Amino acid sequence: MTQALRVSEESETDVSTILSARVLIPISCDRCNKETDISIQTLKEGGTIMCEHCYDVRPFTAIEQQTLRAVLAQIGFHFAG
């Protein structure tokens, strides 16, 4: 099946979307408060993230990863791994 299914608002079926590792998530910089788009793959790997505006570098912590997963799950998005 290659066609998306429509879900009515009355439906009690939970629908979720699995995000590609290539999807970019905006991460706000702690230093300059501007957003930089980082791929889910980079965030999953727990690597460092660098602000494209002020070049501040910091790690993406496990707690941040858990929070991101929880927030995305609440709105129906999941990523594998």
N, CA, C and O of each residue as an XYZ file, in Angstrom:
324
protein
N       0.851     -1.170      0.000
C       0.000      0.000      0.000
C       0.893      1.229      0.000
O       1.754      1.384      0.866
N       0.684      2.089     -0.966
C       1.515      3.279     -1.059
C       0.751      4.563     -0.817
O       1.321      5.652     -0.875
N      -0.528      4.440     -0.549
C      -1.346      5.628     -0.372
C      -1.622      5.867      1.110
O      -1.889      4.926      1.857
N      -1.556      7.124      1.529
C      -1.821      7.477      2.916
C      -3.294      7.272      3.227
O      -4.153      7.438      2.362
N      -3.576      6.909      4.471
C      -4.951      6.729      4.906
C      -5.423      7.962      5.639
O      -4.684      8.539      6.436
N      -6.649      8.367      5.373
C      -7.227      9.507      6.076
C      -7.744      9.036      7.430
O      -8.314      7.952      7.552
N      -7.533      9.875      8.447
C      -8.014      9.577      9.781
C      -8.936     10.700     10.201
O      -8.553     11.870     10.179
N     -10.143     10.347     10.581
C     -11.090     11.379     11.008
C     -10.803     11.763     12.454
O     -10.170     11.004     13.188
N     -11.265     12.928     12.858
C     -11.029     13.404     14.212
C     -11.700     12.506     15.238
O     -11.234     12.421     16.374
N     -12.789     11.831     14.865
C     -13.500     10.969     15.792
C     -12.790      9.641     16.010
O     -13.109      8.916     16.952
N     -11.858      9.324     15.171
C     -11.171      8.047     15.252
C     -10.380      7.932     16.543
O      -9.727      8.883     16.971
N     -10.446      6.754     17.159
C      -9.694      6.521     18.384
C      -8.408      5.756     18.097
O      -7.707      5.344     19.021
N      -8.106      5.572     16.845
C      -6.900      4.869     16.455
C      -5.709      5.806     16.576
O      -5.727      6.918     16.049
N      -4.668      5.346     17.277
C      -3.450      6.138     17.383
C      -2.659      5.993     16.093
O      -2.392      4.882     15.637
N      -2.296      7.104     15.523
C      -1.513      7.110     14.295
C      -0.169      7.738     14.609
O      -0.099      8.786     15.251
N       0.879      7.104     14.163
C       2.190      7.688     14.364
C       2.978      7.629     13.060
O       2.694      6.829     12.169
N       3.952      8.485     12.983
C       4.804      8.564     11.802
C       6.238      8.313     12.238
O       6.711      8.904     13.208
N       6.922      7.444     11.528
C       8.329      7.191     11.822
C       9.147      8.175     11.006
O       9.040      8.230      9.781
N       9.969      8.955     11.705
C      10.775      9.975     11.052
C      12.070      9.393     10.507
O      12.682      8.523     11.127
N      12.470      9.870      9.372
C      13.756      9.499      8.791
C      14.880     10.105      9.621
O      14.709     11.160     10.233
N      16.014      9.445      9.640
C      17.177      9.971     10.349
C      17.696     11.251      9.714
O      18.500     11.965     10.312
N      17.237     11.539      8.507
C      17.680     12.745      7.799
C      16.867     13.988      8.150
O      17.234     15.099      7.767
N      15.768     13.805      8.875
C      14.923     14.942      9.239
C      15.716     15.892     10.140
O      16.421     15.462     11.054
N      15.586     17.184      9.864
C      16.292     18.193     10.649
C      15.385     18.731     11.747
O      14.219     19.043     11.508
N      15.932     18.835     12.947
C      15.216     19.348     14.113
C      15.895     20.660     14.516
O      17.118     20.697     14.650
N      15.128     21.738     14.711
C      15.756     22.990     15.159
C      16.137     22.907     16.637
O      15.299     22.603     17.485
N      17.399     23.178     16.933
C      17.904     23.179     18.307
C      18.335     24.603     18.634
O      19.125     25.206     17.908
N      17.814     25.127     19.722
C      18.135     26.495     20.130
C      19.470     26.518     20.874
O      19.729     25.680     21.737
N      20.297     27.476     20.528
C      21.614     27.628     21.148
C      21.467     28.252     22.541
O      20.734     29.226     22.716
N      22.161     27.690     23.518
C      22.139     28.224     24.881
C      22.859     29.566     24.972
O      22.577     30.373     25.859
N      23.771     29.794     24.066
C      24.588     31.010     24.118
C      23.933     32.200     23.412
O      23.830     33.282     23.990
N      23.486     32.005     22.161
C      22.935     33.133     21.384
C      21.426     33.053     21.173
O      20.828     33.985     20.637
N      20.806     31.953     21.588
C      19.359     31.733     21.481
C      18.834     31.629     20.051
O      17.623     31.706     19.843
N      19.699     31.459     19.071
C      19.256     31.251     17.692
C      19.184     29.753     17.431
O      19.832     28.961     18.115
N      18.390     29.374     16.437
C      18.192     27.957     16.137
C      19.105     27.472     15.019
O      19.375     28.181     14.050
N      19.568     26.243     15.191
C      20.353     25.551     14.181
C      19.669     24.228     13.909
O      19.283     23.533     14.849
N      19.511     23.862     12.644
C      18.885     22.591     12.289
C      19.923     21.476     12.361
O      20.981     21.546     11.736
N      19.592     20.441     13.142
C      20.474     19.291     13.334
C      19.694     18.043     12.935
O      18.512     17.929     13.258
N      20.328     17.117     12.246
C      19.631     15.898     11.818
C      19.363     14.989     13.014
O      20.100     15.002     14.000
N      18.305     14.209     12.908
C      17.981     13.253     13.962
C      19.118     12.264     14.128
O      19.405     11.843     15.249
N      19.774     11.882     13.040
C      20.891     10.935     13.132
C      21.990     11.480     14.043
O      22.513     10.747     14.882
N      22.343     12.746     13.888
C      23.367     13.358     14.742
C      22.915     13.356     16.194
O      23.704     13.067     17.093
N      21.644     13.679     16.425
C      21.124     13.709     17.788
C      21.072     12.314     18.398
O      21.353     12.148     19.584
N      20.713     11.304     17.597
C      20.661      9.923     18.080
C      22.038      9.425     18.484
O      22.173      8.665     19.443
N      23.050      9.849     17.758
C      24.406      9.401     18.044
C      24.967     10.036     19.309
O      26.023      9.633     19.798
N      24.260     11.030     19.837
C      24.705     11.662     21.073
C      25.959     12.487     20.889
O      26.699     12.730     21.842
N      26.196     12.913     19.672
C      27.386     13.689     19.386
C      27.249     15.129     19.842
O      26.275     15.509     20.491
N      28.228     15.900     19.494
C      28.177     17.317     19.832
C      27.401     18.059     18.755
O      27.333     17.636     17.601
N      26.824     19.164     19.164
C      26.122     20.020     18.218
C      26.791     21.388     18.225
O      27.241     21.878     19.261
N      26.844     21.989     17.039
C      27.496     23.286     16.926
C      26.512     24.300     16.356
O      25.854     24.043     15.348
N      26.421     25.449     17.008
C      25.568     26.528     16.538
C      26.175     27.111     15.261
O      27.364     27.427     15.213
N      25.344     27.248     14.238
C      25.835     27.807     12.977
C      25.942     29.326     13.013
O      26.413     29.938     12.054
N      25.509     29.938     14.115
C      25.538     31.397     14.235
C      26.738     31.884     15.054
O      27.474     32.770     14.618
N      26.930     31.298     16.245
C      28.027     31.753     17.114
C      29.118     30.695     17.275
O      30.124     30.933     17.944
N      28.919     29.524     16.660
C      29.883     28.414     16.665
C      30.120     27.811     18.043
O      31.146     27.170     18.270
N      29.181     28.010     18.963
C      29.273     27.370     20.273
C      29.063     25.867     20.076
O      28.177     25.452     19.328
N      29.878     25.058     20.748
C      29.805     23.609     20.633
C      29.453     23.030     21.994
O      30.018     23.421     23.016
N      28.504     22.083     21.995
C      28.138     21.422     23.243
C      27.597     20.035     22.936
O      27.165     19.773     21.813
N      27.615     19.145     23.924
C      27.067     17.804     23.689
C      25.539     17.820     23.728
O      24.935     18.662     24.393
N      24.932     16.894     23.019
C      23.487     16.675     23.104
C      23.314     15.538     24.095
O      23.644     14.390     23.795
N      22.800     15.852     25.273
C      22.786     14.896     26.381
C      21.701     13.832     26.237
O      20.764     13.976     25.451
N      21.851     12.771     27.011
C      20.868     11.684     27.015
C      19.508     12.185     27.495
O      18.475     11.738     26.996
N      19.495     13.099     28.446
C      18.226     13.652     28.944
C      17.532     14.446     27.842
O      16.313     14.368     27.693
N      18.300     15.206     27.076
C      17.720     15.950     25.958
C      17.154     14.989     24.912
O      16.095     15.247     24.339
N      17.849     13.895     24.665
C      17.383     12.905     23.699
C      16.078     12.267     24.180
O      15.149     12.084     23.393
N      16.005     11.932     25.463
C      14.778     11.351     26.015
C      13.621     12.347     25.929
O      12.497     11.974     25.594
N      13.904     13.610     26.231
C      12.872     14.648     26.154
C      12.394     14.823     24.725
O      11.191     14.932     24.486
N      13.311     14.851     23.774
C      12.947     14.979     22.360
C      12.055     13.822     21.933
O      11.036     14.032     21.275
N      12.433     12.604     22.303
C      11.621     11.437     21.960
C      10.218     11.545     22.555
O       9.231     11.239     21.885
N      10.132     11.980     23.810
C       8.838     12.093     24.489
C       7.949     13.147     23.824
O       6.759     12.916     23.610
N       8.528     14.293     23.503
C       7.758     15.367     22.867
C       7.280     14.931     21.482
O       6.121     15.147     21.129
N       8.159     14.325     20.707
C       7.762     13.859     19.380
C       6.695     12.776     19.479
O       5.771     12.750     18.666
N       6.804     11.880     20.461
C       5.815     10.816     20.633
C       4.443     11.394     20.974
O       3.422     10.876     20.523
N       4.417     12.452     21.760
C       3.143     13.074     22.138
C       2.395     13.623     20.930
O       1.164     13.656     20.919
N       3.132     14.052     19.920
C       2.473     14.598     18.732
C       2.430     13.591     17.574
O       2.090     13.947     16.446
N       2.779     12.329     17.868
C       2.602     11.262     16.890
C       3.789     10.948     16.013
O       3.626     10.321     14.966
N       4.988     11.367     16.408
C       6.183     11.073     15.625
C       7.143     10.219     16.440
O       7.306     10.423     17.643
N       7.768      9.270     15.778
C       8.743      8.393     16.435
C       9.926      8.224     15.516
O       9.797      8.337     14.297
N      11.086      7.953     16.102
C      12.221      7.591     15.270
C      12.841      6.337     15.833
O      12.944      6.169     17.049
N      13.249      5.465     14.949
C      13.743      4.149     15.346
C      15.125      4.248     15.962
O      15.887      5.181     15.709
N      15.421      3.243     16.786
C      16.769      3.146     17.358
C      16.922      3.689     18.724
O      18.018      3.651     19.284
